Amino acid sequence: MSLLPAPLATWFAAKGWALHPHQVQMLDRAGARSTLLIAPTGGGKTLAGFLPSLAELADGPHEGLHTLYISPLKALTADIRRNLRQPIEGAALPIRVEDRTGDTTYTQRRRQRADPPHILLTTPESLALLLSYEDAPRIFHSLQRVVVDELHALAESKRGDQLMLLLARLETLAPGLRRIGLSATVEDPTALADYLAPGTEILIADPGPEPDIAMLDTDMPPPWAGGGGRYAIPAILDEIRRHKTTLIFHNTRAQAELFFYDLWLQNSEDLPIGIHHGSLDRVQRERTEAAMVDGRLRAIVCTGSLDLGIDWGDVDLVIQVGAPKNVKRLVQRIGRANHRYNAPSKALLVPANRFEVVECQAALQAVRDRTLDGEPRGPGPRDVLCQHILLAACSAPFTADALYAEVISAGPYSALTRPDFDACLDFVATGGYALRAYDRWQRLKQTGDLWHLRDPRSAAVIRQNLGTIIDTETLKVRLKGRMGGTPLGEVEESFASGLTPGDTFLIGGQVVRYEGLNEMTVEVTRQPGRDPKVAVFSGTKFATSTLLTHRILDIFQQDRWPDLPRHTAEWLALQREVSRLPEPSRLLLESFPHDGREHLCIYGFAGRNAQQTLGLLLTKQMEDQGLAPLGFVATDYATLIWGLEPVTDPVPLFRLETLREGLEGWLSGNAVMKRTFRNTAIIAGLIERSHQGRRKSGRQATFSSDILYDTLRRYDPDHLMLAITREEALRGLVDFARVEEMLTRIGPRIDLIRLSGVTPLAAPLFLEPGKVPVDGAGRERLADAAARALLRAAGLE
Amino acid sequence: MPPPGRCCGPPVWSEGRTGGSGPEALDGRARLRQITAMHRFTLADAALIARPSGALHWPAESLLVVSDLHFGKSERLARRGGTLLPPYETRATLERLAAELEATAARRVLCLGDSFDDLAAAEGLDEADRLWLLRLMAGRDWLWIEGNHDAGPLDLGGSHLAELRLPPLSFRHIATAEASEISGHYHPKATLAGRSHRCFLIDGARVILPAFGAYTGGLAASDPALVRLMQPDARAVLCGAHCRVIPMPRG
């Protein structure tokens, strides 16, 4: 304890607190350039990260910014600020702490730039913005430490890649900077350490006791298909009653909304239960958070927005509704309960349907075996690099040599070649088109060695487009009334466009009636007691990990299933009786008509990405064979294709050479590539994000990114954006290697079973989000029929 | 399922191309299908054809009408310090226009305004694109109607008019209350079977053309601005592989 400054040591002693061993070790290693601390949830990880800063700042007044804390969640920064206030005020330390996020007011943000606090709590996006200002060198020159919280979560996305580039930039502005990464348990600590910085030291805390985790026992069995876990509400209410505070996790916002609504219908005792997800209005979310902190709520229905380390105090039970999809995330969610180190966390899994019972069983086994899932990350994506070059140009003129040196000092970009960097710089500067236009076709100009913005005013537009999170277009929802009405939250634009006045939907747990669209705001009135149409929120779509997928396949191979609830065992037995259960060494195909369409279900168990690729390649061949496919959906275990004609001879469809040829031609005109292109083009700065105001004024100004994609393919097929799109798709969405592996493994053992309708195992596929349309003859036929029907209905034919 | 949240129709190249050379050249049967894929109608007794490309053909006058070409859009955005879009929209649009001219053998061409994204874009045309455009204009009676983007004379030959009266029809960029009128400006589009298409709006008094240019978004036909202009029995004629006629969506 000698390293702890006296006032803090006294305060801890007065509170009767003792530091955990890993917290002491963090103080011991305060001088290390870069440290990765891996500790379970509730292990006092964040305090451990801050202790060196508190110690350094405790001994007297410091000038300027000392420590930057970065977390993936805005809510987390507010929470940390509250938690830090205790020791700082308690020990009367001369330390000023502030947070800065998208929610911080303009005045406050300006003041922070002029007079930064000692400790600034922020997000990667807000940090990017700060670093894009001309005064970034002045703001950051005094910086001593950076603490990155939830590094494991950030490293899974482009936000992490961007953050590592930003840290490289900070290192240039404040040489000698010391980094601390905080992470939950991960499968490969060394890879994460290298990601943070070369030479990072790893500190692993005691993982704590085994969690107390089980499947929730319900009187009523889960339904054959569907999500949401409504059947389990009585049992869940019992659990809420038995515990102090319960967190009820859902995988999607829409499911959370529906569940919350149904929960209240059955909540006869009026137990105080709240809801929290990313589509709710900020004021509403904050109200829920405050009520939770004050202990006024018995339960919160929530989504991934509460996944990460917010300290909710007295949570003693976590309920996961729906299969957890990923063991790592499940372990972290379980950690929300009993936020005390060395006390076992208590969690219950609630499968939403019978397939999920199997998934939950597989997850339980994995948690008990302490196996974690995870895929290695590839090198840092170049669209993020393009954005970083724009950011650098906004801040100050730069030389290519210096910026390249800085970029390759970031973990994810350490292997970036100079030609690849130069191609990105050329794209940012001139668009990188084969057709060299004019002098004015320049975003950046070079004067001597220095690159700078051609038009300094363009910095404002670039700043508006910073960040790597691509949102779907959403519209604000407000209660109709004077002064604009109460804001309730947001819905997707595509959902709003499908509404007609009088339609009802759920938001924030209440049923509202759509009244109309007013200046890009959805106006609604309260409409209690009606059956709602459900809001379709995007939320995060989780993929079941490879690890879980394989465990599920293993469970299928059992003769009987004594570990599974009887209803699920019977369901699997029924599938075996009606059709078959998939086996590792064979490929099971089911063909059946449903709802006026022919369906083909392919149980490849190759993971979502490979199953998706398979869907794309197979539908292309089916189109050529005149089977008129209309679309498909892929999950981790199967691909479901629907169309106008049945598949009768599947073997030619699955010939590896044909699929391989198809892959070449395919990496072009399909919806997945276009979606990938759009995200990539926004991040790289080719397309501006649409902002509410601009969309309002420029109604004809925006056109689909698909048009740009097609233009490039036709006139400039070697363009960098297409190369990046292909890379992205191959890495993320294509995964052809697993298609090859699967087909090699099954060889000629393909079983096509023709059935009269949906099978037990196929049913859940119909409820999967992310359906991919197939452009072809089938769709043309349908459009013709729809046009005829409309004319007939209007009496025009 | 349509792509999330964006406006506009499918990519222009996948829409009705007629004739032309290269891998997409049509065989005789496909060409026949193209002919039947057009939509014939009359306005003030003039026999007109809405083509799947978004062009309007008036065979009796050997006139092809296209609206809102927006040549030079990427150049204008670049000049104004915006993003650097692929500078190929002019040649993409010219390619489709050339195909339409070949298919209809029209001797007169009427560009119904907003042919250029602004006047500087007209001056800043890429040399190859400019020569191609001049080749298309050669030997044809070429009329430029002024739009809100390109008011003023162009340094490109052809005739420049604020509007054109060719009895029984009149042509201008933005629709007025006048009957028997052909206009553009709004870039109308409509959704059918979950997909958005550029479209003509046609009633007994007027025709509003879709935008012909490559980089053009659209305004939903159900927008009040369009609903106000069109009579209750108006139809939308959707562009695509072939023309599809539906009652005009009115929100």
Interface residues (C-beta under 8 A of the other chain):
Chain A: T430 G431 Y433 L435 A437 Y438 R440 W441 Q442 R443 R454 D455 R457 S458 V461 T472 E473 E492 E493 S494 S538 G631 A671 K674 R675 R678 G685 L686 I687 E688 R699 Q700 A701 T702 F703 S704 S705 D706 I707 L708 Y709 D710 T711 L712 R714 Y715 D716 H719 K771 P773 D775 R779 E780 L782 A783 D784 A786 A787 L790 L791 A794 L796
Chain B: M1 P2 P3 P4 G5 R6 C7 C8 G9 P10 P11 V12 W13 S14 E75 A78 R79 G81 G82 T83 L84 L85 P86 P87 Y88 E89 R91 A92 G124 D126 Y186 H187 L192 A193 G194 R195 A211 A214 Y215 T216 G217 G218 L219 D223 D233 R235 L238 G240 A241 R244 V245 I246 P247
